[in-house]
């Protein structure tokens, strides 16, 4: 295990001291499978964890243990009696270090190849948790078979990334990705969203990249024949470490939805600090180009200032989403301070901002700087609260760390993957950062898959495999 300083700029929760029951040594948690006696609303109080599955930290290459999981997606094939899901790792073990007066990001395993991981859990509602089965791991590679890496792309304006041991600058890699979002298509291929470009990758069932899509003008000069620069040029102004984070697809695979983690630094850093305007891109995978773009505004939609002045949480982040139909998404919105909420986000009626130009009242402003959306003629995606997950965070933290914090102080926690199992049940996975942020004598964070039951059914036609829906009823 490589000791590094915790990443203090990346996604974290600050939680109140947990007050939870003592969990079994195996951390198997069981709760009532249904709660029909609950009132029909106040989903914040009604969402419950019904099962927890620990994900084995199997050995990968270079001494890296499985971890850093960044998304969940239902697998195309669902064996009877089993829920089968894909997850994927991010770029590999990373943290920060102090060099002079600068805090720089480190990579502990520069040769590590991000990979897809197939997980199986029981579909039986009576299952009590335990360990998820790691069925397959699939290292990602370029079209010619060269392994992808977690090293940065050439030409990025970000701060240097250094080796965790030597503290020498890590060499750039035209095949570098920081993988964060994932879907599997009906033909067995995958789409991956990553943060560096940011870019979208179409990946064959073998794990080799078919095509990679960059913002216009942002593809590395030597990116090769598989690179296309059809994404909006503005996306290259993504905040450092805050590119594409969430990805979803319609049931028929005709549309992909790619969400940035945070607002762009457009035209300058923190331009959207008071607005919370995040871009949601709708992409045609067959044509290989965007078709529409919409504004997802961070914050509570019932806040009186939500549409007119912006009311985003401090440093809000969008870390996962799943499709509920052709125009509705389930989105996990988070922020430091313990905010974690599930919203439905409906695109119907939202303004297409791909070709948006500011009106006279907003002359010279970018989309990120617009505070009064109505005055600018912009209708954002319509949000509705499904569940406030904040009340579950102490239980999640206890499962990840093997019990409550001995000191009562909160520990680092990241929720980064989301999948819909059926209209009342979702799955969430945490990113344990490959367990590198552990102080001597401290608890080692695990990767866990949490099955959560919602108070009310999700709306719309769920974009889940038919076999998965059948399993949910067995």
LOKEVEX-164514 format. One record per atom (N, C-alpha, C): residue in one letter; x negated, y negated, z negated. Coordinates in steps of 0.2 Angstrom, whole numbers, plus 2048, in hexadecimal, padded with zeros to 3 digits. Each point is the difference from the previous one (the first is absolute). Layout:
BEGIN
AXYZ...
This chain:
BEGIN
X7FC806800X8047FA800X7FC7FA800X8017FB804X7FC7FA801X8047FA7FCX7FC7FD7FBX8037FB7FCX7FF7F9804X8067FD800X8007FA804X8057FB7FCX7FF7FA800X8057FB7FDX807801804X8057FF7FCX807801803X8017FA805X803801805X8027FB805X8057FB7FDX7FE7FA7FEX8057FC7FDX8047FC805X7FF801806X8047FC805X805804803X800806800X804805803X8078017FCX804804803X8068017FDX8008037F9X8037FD7FBX8008027F9X8067FE7FDX8028047FBX8057FE7FBX7FE7FE7FAX8037FB7FDX7FF7FE7F9X8068027FCX8008057FCX8058037FDX8017FE7F8X8067FF7FEX8008007F8X7FE8077FEX7FE8007F9X7FE8067FDX805805801X7FE806803X806805801X8028037F9X807802800X8038037FBX803806803X7FD806800X802806803X8008067FCX804805801X7FF8067FDX7FA803801X7FD8057FBX7FA803802X802806805X7FB800805X802804806X7FC8067FFX802806803X7FC806800X7F9800803X7FC8047FEX7F9800802X800800808X805803803X800801807X8037FA803X8037FB7FCX8037FA802X806802805X8048057FEX806802804X8067FC7FCX8037FC804X8057FC7FDX807802803X8058017FCX806802802X8067FC7FDX8057FE804X8057FC7FEX806802803X8067FE7FEX806802803X8007FF808X803805803X7FF7FF808X8067FB802X8057FF7FCX8057FB802X8027FC7FAX8037FA802X8027FC7FAX8067FD803X805804801X8077FD803X8037FC7FAX7FE8017FAX8047FC7FBX7FD7F9800X7FB7FE804X7FD7F9800X8057FC804X8007F97FEX8047FC804X7FD800807X8057FE805X7FE800807X7FA7FC802X7FF7FA7FCX7FB7FB802X7FB7FF7FAX7FC7FC800X7FA7FF7FCX7FB806801X7FE800807X7FC805802X7F97FF7FCX7FF7FA7FDX7F98007FDX8008047FAX8068017FCX8008057FBX801807801X803801806X802807802X7FB804803X7FB7FD804X7FB804803X7FC8047FBX7FF807802X7FC8047FBX7FC805804X7FA8017FCX7FB805803X8038077FEX801804805X8038077FEX7FA805801X7FB7FF804X7FA805800X7FA7FC801X7FB8037FEX7F97FE801X7FB806802X7FD7FF806X7FB805803X7F97FD800X7FC8037FCX7F97FE801X7FD802806X7FC7FC803X7FC802807X7F98027FEX7FF806802X7F98037FEX7FA7FC803X7FB7FE7FCX7FA7FC802X7FB805804X802803805X7FB805803X7FA7FC803X7FB804801X7FA7FD802X8007FF808X7FE7FA802X7FF7FE807X7F9800801X7FE7FD806X7F8800801X7FD7FA7FCX7FA8017FFX7FB7FB7FDX8027FF7F9X8038057FDX8017FF7F8X8067FC7FFX8047FE805X8067FC7FFX8068057FEX8047FE7FBX8068047FEX8067FD803X805804802X8067FE803X8037FA7FCX8027FB803X8037FA7FCX8017FB805X8017FA7FDX8017FA804X806800805X8058047FEX806801804X8047F9801X8027FF807X8027FA801X807800803X803805802X807800802X803807800X806801801X804806801X804800806X801806803X804801806X803807800X806801801X803806801X7FD804806X7FE8067FFX7FE804806X805801805X7FE801806X805802805X8038077FFX7FC8047FDX8028077FFX8018017F9X8068027FEX8028017F9X8028087FEX7FB8047FEX8028077FFX8058007FBX804805800X8068027FCX7FE8007F8X8037FC7FCX7FE8007F9X7FB7FC7FEX7FD7FC805X7FA7FC7FFX8017F9803X7FD7FB7FCX8007F9803X7F8800802X7FF7FE806X7FA7FF803X7FF7F9801X7FA7FD7FEX7FF7F9801X7F87FF802X7FF7FB804X7FA7FE802X7FE7FA7FCX7FA8007FEX7FD7FA7FDX7F97FF803X7FD7FA7FEX7F97FF803X7FC7FC7FBX7FA801801X7FB7FC7FCX7FF7F9803X7FD7FC7FCX7FE7F9802X7F9801802X7FC7FB801X7F9800802X7FB8047FCX8028017FAX7FB8047FCX7FF7FC7F9X7FC8037FCX7FF7FD7F9X7FD7F9801X8037FB7FDX7FD7F9801X8027FC7F9X7FC7FB7FFX8017FC7FBX7FD7F9801X7FD7FD7FBX7FC7FA801X7FA7FF7FBX7FC7FC802X7F97FF7FDX7FF7F9800X7FC7FE7FBX7FE7F9800X7F97FF802X7FF7FC806X7F97FF802X7FF7F8800X7FC7FE7FCX7FF7F97FFX8067FD7FDX8037FB803X8067FC7FEX806803804X7FF805804X805803804X8038077FEX806801800X8038067FFX802804807X7FC805801X801803807X8038077FFX804802805X802807800X7FB805802X8018067FDX7FB806801X804805803X7FC804803X802807803X7FB8057FDX8038057FDX7FC8057FDX7FE806804X804801805X7FE806805X8017FD807X7FB7FD803X8017FD807X802805805X7FE8067FFX801805805X807803800X8037FF7FBX8078037FEX8057FE806X803806803X8057FF805X8078007FDX8047FB801X8078007FDX803806803X8058037FDX803806802X8088007FEX803804804X8078027FFX8008067FBX8058007FCX8018067FBX807802800X801807801X807802800X8018037F9X8067FE7FDX8028027F9X806804801X8018057FCX8068047FFX8037FF7F9X8067FF7FFX8038017F9X807803801X8028047FAX807803801X8057FB801X805803804X8067FC802X8058017FBX8008067FCX8058027FBX8007FB7FBX8077FD7FFX8017FB7FBX7FE8037F9X7FF8067FEX7FF8037FAX7F88007FFX7FC7FE805X7F98007FFX7FE7FB7FAX7FB8027FCX7FE7FC7FBX7FA7FC801X7FE800806X7FA7FC801X7FA805800X7FA7FD7FEX7FA805800X7FB7FD805X7FD804804X7FB7FD805X803801807X7FF7FA804X801801807X7FB804803X802804806X7FB804803X7FD7FC806X7FA800800X7FC7FD806X7FF805805X8057FF805X800805806X7FB7FF805X7FE7FA801X7FB7FE806X7FD7F97FFX7FA800801X7FD7F9801X7FD7FF807X8007FB803X7FF7FF807X7FC7F9800X7F9801801X7FC7FA801X8027FC807X8007F97FFX8017FD806X7FA7FE804X801800807X7FA7FF805X8027FC806X7FB7FD803X8017FD806X802805806X8027FD805X802805806X7FA804802X7FA7FE7FFX7FA804802X7FE8057FAX8038007FBX7FF8047FAX7FB7FD7FBX7FE7FA801X7FC7FD7FBX8057FE7FAX7FE8027FAX8047FF7FAX8017F97FFX8067FE7FEX8017F97FEX7FD7FF7F9X7FF7FA7FEX7FD7FE7F9X8047FB7FDX7FF7FF7FAX8037FA7FCX7FB7FA800X7FB800805X7FC7FA800X8047FA804X7FE7FA7FFX8047FB803X7FE7FF808X8057FD803X7FF7FF807X7FB7FB801X7FD800806X7FB7FB802X8047F9801X7FD7FB7FEX8037F9802X8057FD7FBX8018047FBX8057FE7FBX7FD7F97FCX8047FC7FEX7FE7FA7FDX8008017F8X8028067FEX8008017F9X7F98007FDX8008007F9X7FA8007FCX7FD807802X7F98007FFX7FC807802X8038057FBX800806802X8018067FCX7F98047FFX7FE8027FAX7FA8027FEX8008077FEX7FB804800X7FF8077FEX8008007F8X8048047FDX8018007F9X7F98017FCX7FC804803X7FA8027FDX7FA7FB802X7FF7FF806X7FA7FC802X8027F9800X8067FE801X8037F9800X7FD7FD807X7FE804805X7FF7FD806X806800804X8007FB805X8067FF804X802806804X806802800X803806803X8007FF808X7FE804804X8007FE807X807801803X8027FB804X806800803X801806805X807802801X801806804X8067FE804X800801807X8057FF804X8068057FFX7FE8057FDX8058057FEX8028007F9X7FF7FA7FCX8027FF7F9X8077FF7FFX8038037FBX8077FE7FFX8018007F8X8057FC7FEX8028017F9X808802800X801806801X806803801X8057FF7FBX8067FE801X8057FE7FBX807803801X802800807X807802801X800806805X806804800X800806803X807802802X801803806X806803802X7FE806805X804806800X7FF805804X805800805X7FF800807X805800805X803807802X805800804X803807801X7FC804805X7FB7FD803X7FB804804X7FA8027FDX8007FF7F9X7FA8027FCX7FB7FC800X8007FA803X7FB7FB800X8017FB7FAX7FB7FC7FEX8017FC7FAX7FF7F9802X8037FB7FDX7FE7F9800X7FD7FE7F9X7FB7FC800X7FD7FE7FAX7FF7F8801X8017FD7FAX7FF7F9800X7FA7FF7FBX7FC7FB802X7FA7FF7FCX7FF7F97FFX7FB7FE7FBX7FF7F97FEX7FB7FC803X7FB803803X7FA7FC802X8027FC806X803803805X8017FC807X8057FA7FFX8068007FDX8038077FEX802803807X801807800X801803806X8058067FFX803802805X804806800X7FC806804X8008067FEX7FD805803X805806802X800802806X804806802X7FB806800X8018057FCX7FC8057FFX803807802X7FC804803X802806803X8018057FAX804806801X8018047FAX7F98037FEX7FB800804X7F98027FEX7FC7FB7FCX8037FA7FFX7FD7FB7FCX7FC7FB804X7FF801807X7FC7FC804X8057FA802X7FD7FA800X8037FA802X801800808X8077FF801X8027FF807X7FF7F9803X8037FB7FCX7FF7F9802X8007FC7F9X7FD7FB800X8007FB7FAX8027F9803X8047FD7FCX8037FA802X7FE7FA7FBX7FC7FB803X7FE7FA7FCX8047FA802X7FF7FB7FBX8027F9802X7FD7FE807X8037FC804X7FD7FD806X7F97FD7FEX7FB802804X7FA7FD7FFX7FC8027FAX8028057FDX7FD8027FAX7FD807800X801804806X7FD806800X7F8800801X7FC8047FCX7F9800800X7FE800808X7FA7FD801X7FE800807X7FF807803X7FD8057FBX7FF806803X8058057FDX8067FE800X8058047FDX802806804X7FF800807X801806804X8067FF804X801805804X806800804X8078017FDX8008037F9X8068017FDX8027FA7FCX7FD7FA801X8027FA7FCX8047FC805X8067FD7FDX8047FB803X8017FB7FBX8017F9803X8007FB7FCX8077FC801X8068047FFX8067FE801X8047FD7FAX7FD8007FAX8037FE7FAX8007F8800X8047FC7FDX7FF7F97FFX7FA7FE7FEX7FD7FB803X7F97FD7FEX8007FE7F9X8057FD7FEX8007FD7F9X7FF8067FBX801806801X7FF8057FBX7F98017FEX7FB7FE804X7F98007FFX7FE7FB7FAX8057FC7FEX7FF7FB7FBX8028037F9X801807800X8028037FAX7FB7FE7FAX8038007FAX7FD7FF7FAX7FB8067FFX7FA7FE7FDX7FB8067FFX8038057FCX7FF806803X8038067FCX808801800X8037FC804X8077FF800X803801808X7FE805803X803801807X806804800X801804805X806804800X8008057FAX8058017FDX8008047FAX806805800X8057FE803X806805801X802801807X803806801X802802807X8068057FFX8047FF805X806804800X802801807X805805802X802801807X8078027FFX8047FE806X807802801X800808801X8068027FFX801808800X7FE802807X8027FC805X7FE803807X7F97FE802X7FC7FC7FCX7F97FF801X8007FA805X8057FD802X8007FB805X7FD7F97FEX8007FF7F9X7FD7FA7FDX7FC8027FAX7FB7FC7FFX7FC8007FAX8007F97FDX8008007F9X8007FA7FCX7FA8007FCX7FC7FB801X7FA7FF7FDX8007F97FCX7FE8017F9X8017FA7FCX7F97FF7FDX7FE7F9800X7FA7FE7FDX8018007F8X7FB8017FDX8008007F9X8027FA7FCX7FD7FA803X8017FA7FDX8017FB806X8027FA7FFX8007FB805X7F97FF803X8007FE807X7F97FE803X7FD7FA7FDX7FA800801X7FC7F97FEX8007FC807X8067FD801X8017FD806X8037F97FFX7FD7FB801X7FA7FF804X7FA8007FBX8018017F9X7FA8007FCX8028047FAX7FC8027FBX8018047FBX8067FD7FBX8048047FEX8067FF7FBX8057FB803X800800807X8057FB803X8078027FFX8018067FEX8078037FEX8018017F9X7FC7FD7FCX8008027F8X8077FE7FEX8037FB802X8067FD7FDX806803804X7FF803806X806802804X801807800X7FB804800X801808800X802802806X7FE7FD806X802802806X7FC806803X802806800X7FC806803X803802806X7FC801805X802802807X801808800X806802803X802806801X800801808X7FC805802X800801808X804806802X8047FF805X803806803X7FC802807X7FE806800X7FB802805X803806805X8007FF806X802806805X7FA804801X8008067FDX7FA805801X7FF802807X806801804X7FF802806X7FD7FB805X8027FA7FFX7FE7FA804X7F97FE7FEX7FF8017F9X7FA7FE7FDX7FF7F87FFX8067FD7FEX8007F97FFX8067FE7FBX7FF7FA7FDX8057FE7FBX8067FE804X8068017FDX8067FE803X8047FA7FCX7FF8007FAX8037FB7FCX7FB7FF7F9X8017FA7FDX7FD7FF7FAX8057FC7FBX8008027FAX8047FC7FBX7FD7FE7FAX8037FC7FCX7FD7FD7FAX8038047FAX7FC8047FCX8028037FAX7FD7FB7FBX8057FD7FCX7FE7FB7FBX7FF8047F9X7FB7FF7FDX7FF8037F9X8047FC7FBX8028047FBX8037FD7FAX808803800X8037FD7FBX8078037FEX8057FC805X804803804X8047FC804X8067FD7FDX8018017F9X8057FC7FDX7FD7FA7FCX7FA7FF801X7FD7FA7FDX8037FA804X8027FA7FDX8037FB804X7FB7FD805X7F98007FFX7FB7FD804X7FE805805X803806801X7FD805804X7FF7FE807X8067FD803X8007FE807X7FD7F9801X8017FC7FCX7FE7F9801X7F97FE7FEX7FE8027FBX7F97FE7FDX7FB806800X803806800X7FC8067FFX7FF8017F8X8018067FEX7FF8027F9X7FC8077FFX7FA800803X7FD807800X7FC8017F9X8008067FFX7FC8027FAX7F87FE801X7FD7FF7FAX7F97FE801X7FC806803X7FD7FF806X7FC805804X805807801X8057FF803X805805802X7FD804805X801807800X7FE805805X805804802X800802807X804805802X7FC806802X8018067FCX7FB805801X803807803X807800801X802806803X8077FF802X803804806X8067FF802X802806804X807801801X802806803X8077FE804X801803806X8067FE804X8068037FDX8067FC800X8068027FEX805801806X7FE7FE805X803800807X7FD7FC805X8037FE805X7FD7FC806X7FE7F97FEX8047FD7FBX7FE7F97FEX8007FF7F9X7FF8057FCX8007FF7F8X7FA8047FDX7FC7FD7FCX7FB8037FDX8008007F8X7FD8057FDX7FF8007F9X7F97FD7FEX8007FB7FCX7F97FD7FFX7FE7FF7F9X7FA8027FEX7FE8007FAX7FC7F97FFX8027FC7FCX7FD7F97FFX7FD8007F9X7FA7FE800X7FC8007F9X7FC7F97FFX7FE7FF7FAX7FC7FB7FEX7FD8017F9X7FA7FD7FFX7FD8007F9X8067FE7FBX7FF8027FAX8057FE7FBX8058067FFX800805804X8058067FFX8067FF805X8007FC805X805800804X800805805X805804801X800806804X808801802X8027FE806X807801802X801803807X805804800X802803807X8067FB803X7FF7FE806X8057FC803X802804807X8067FF802X801801807X7FF7FA804X7FD800806X7FF7FB804X803801807X8057FC801X804801806X7FE7FB806X7FE802806X7FE7FC805X8057FD804X806803800X8067FE804X8017F87FEX8007FC805X8027F97FFX7FA7FC7FFX7FA8037FEX7FA7FC7FFX7FD7FD806X7FD7FA7FFX7FD7FD806X7F9804802X800800807X7FA803803X7FB7FA800X7FA8017FDX7FB7FB7FFX7FA801805X800805804X7FB801805X7FE7FA804X8057FC802X7FE7FA804X8037FA7FDX8008007F9X8027FA7FCX7FC7FA801X8037FB801X7FC7F9800X8037FC7FBX7FC7FC7FCX8037FC7FAX8047FA803X8067FF7FDX8047FA802X7FD7FA7FEX8037FA802X7FD7FA7FFX7FE7FF7F8X8058027FCX7FF8007F9X7FB8047FDX7FD805804X7FB8047FDX7FA7FF805X7FF7FB804X7FB7FF804X7F98017FDX7FC804804X7F98017FDX8008067FBX8058037FEX8008057FBX800807803X7FD8057FDX801807802X8068037FDX801806802X8068047FDX7FF8017F8X7FA8017FFX7FE8017F9X8017FA7FBX8007FA803X8017FA7FCX8077FD7FFX805803804X8077FE800X8038027F9X8027FB7FDX8038017F9X808800801X8037FC804X807800801X801803806X802807800X801804806X8067FD804X8067FE7FCX8067FE804X7FE7FA804X7FC7FB7FDX7FF7FA804X7FB801806X7FD8067FFX7FB802806X804804805X8068027FFX804804804X7FE807800X7FE8037FAX7FD8077FFX8058037FBX803806802X8038047FCX7FC8067FEX7FE8017FAX7FB8057FEX804807800X7FD8067FFX8038067FFX8047FF7F9X806804800X8047FF7FBX7FE8067FAX7FF7FE7FAX7FE8047FBX8058017FBX8018077FDX8048017FBX7FC8057FBX8017FE7FAX7FD8047FBX8038077FFX7FC805801X8028077FFX7FE8037F9X7FA7FF7FEX7FE8027F9X7FA7FC7FEX8007FE7F9X7FA7FD7FDX7FC8057FDX7FA802803X7FC8057FEX7FC7FF7FAX8007F97FEX7FB7FE7FAX8018047FAX8078027FFX8018047FAX7FD807800X7FE802806X7FD807800X7F8800800X7FD7FA800X7F97FF801X7FD8037F9X8027FF7FAX7FD8047FBX7FF807800X806803803X800808801X7FB802805X8007FC805X7FB801806X7F97FF7FEX7FF7FB7FCX7F97FF7FEX7FE8067FBX8048027FCX7FF8067FBX7FE806804X804801806X7FF806804X7F9800803X7FF7FA803X7F97FF804X7FA8017FBX8017FE7FAX7FA8007FBX8008067FBX805804801X8018057FBX8037FF7F9X8037FA7FFX8027FE7FAX8007F87FFX8047FE7FBX8007F87FFX7F97FE7FFX7FE7FA801X7FA7FC7FFX7FF8007F8X7FA8037FEX7FE8007F9X8007F97FDX7FE7FC803X7FF7F97FEX8077FC800X805803804X8067FC801X7FF7FB806X7FA7FF803X7FF7FB805X801804807X8037FC805X802803806X7FA802804X801805804X7FA802804X802800808X7FB800804X8017FE807X805805803X8057FE804X805804803X8027FD806X800805806X8027FE806X805805803X8057FD802X805804804X8007FE807X7FE805805X7FF7FE807X804805805X8038057FEX803804805X8088017FEX804800805X8078007FFX803805806X8048057FEX804804805X8078017FDX805800804X8078027FFX801807800X8028037FBX801808800X808801802X8047FC7FDX807801802X8037F97FEX8077FF801X8037F97FEX7FF7FE7F9X7FF8057FBX8007FE7F9X7F98017FEX7FB802804X7F98027FDX7FB7FE804X7FB7FD7FDX7FA7FD803X7FA8037FDX7FA800804X7FA8027FDX7FB7FB800X7FC7FF7FBX7FB7FB800X7F98037FEX7FA7FE803X7FA8027FEX7FC7FB7FEX7FB8017FBX7FC7FB7FEX7F9800803X7FC7FB801X7F9800802X7FC7FF7FAX7FC8067FFX7FB8007FAX7F97FD801X7FF7FD806X7FA7FD802X7FA8067FFX802806802X7FB805800X7FD8017F9X8037FD7FBX7FE8017F9X7F97FD7FEX7FE7FB804X7FA7FD7FFX8007FA7FBX8067FE7FEX8007FA7FBX8018037F9X7FC8047FEX8018037F9X7FA7FE7FCX8017FD7FBX7FA7FF7FBX7FF8067FCX7FA8007FDX7FD8067FCX8058017FBX8028067FFX8058027FBX8077FF802X8027FD806X8067FE801X804806804X8077FF800X804805804X7FF7FF807X800806803X7FF800808X807800803X8017FB804X8077FF803X800806806X806803800X802805805X8047FD805X801804806X8057FF805X8068047FEX8057FC800X8078047FFX8057FE805X805804801X8067FF804X8068007FBX8037FB800X8067FF7FCX807800804X8048047FEX807801803X8047FC7FBX8047FB803X8047FB7FDX807800802X8058017FCX807800802X8037F97FFX8037FD805X8037FA800X8078007FDX8037FB7FEX8078007FDX805800805X7FF7FD806X805801805X7FD802807X803803804X7FD802807X7FE7FA804X7FA802803X7FE7FB805X8047FF806X8017FA803X8047FF806X7FD802806X804801805X7FE801807X7FE807801X7FF802807X7FE806802X7F88017FFX7FF8057FBX7F98017FEX7FB802806X7FB7FD801X7FB803805X7FB8057FDX8048067FEX7FC8057FDX801807805X7FB804800X801806804X8078047FEX803803805X8068047FEX7FF8057FBX7FB804801X7FE8057FBX7FF7FE7F9X7FD7FA7FFX8007FD7FAX8067FE7FDX8057FE804X8077FF7FDX8038067FEX7FF805803X8038077FFX7FD8027F9X7F98007FFX7FD8027FAX8037FC7FAX8027FA801X8027FB7FBX8078037FDX803804804X8078037FEX7FF8077FDX7FA803800X8008077FEX7FF8007F9
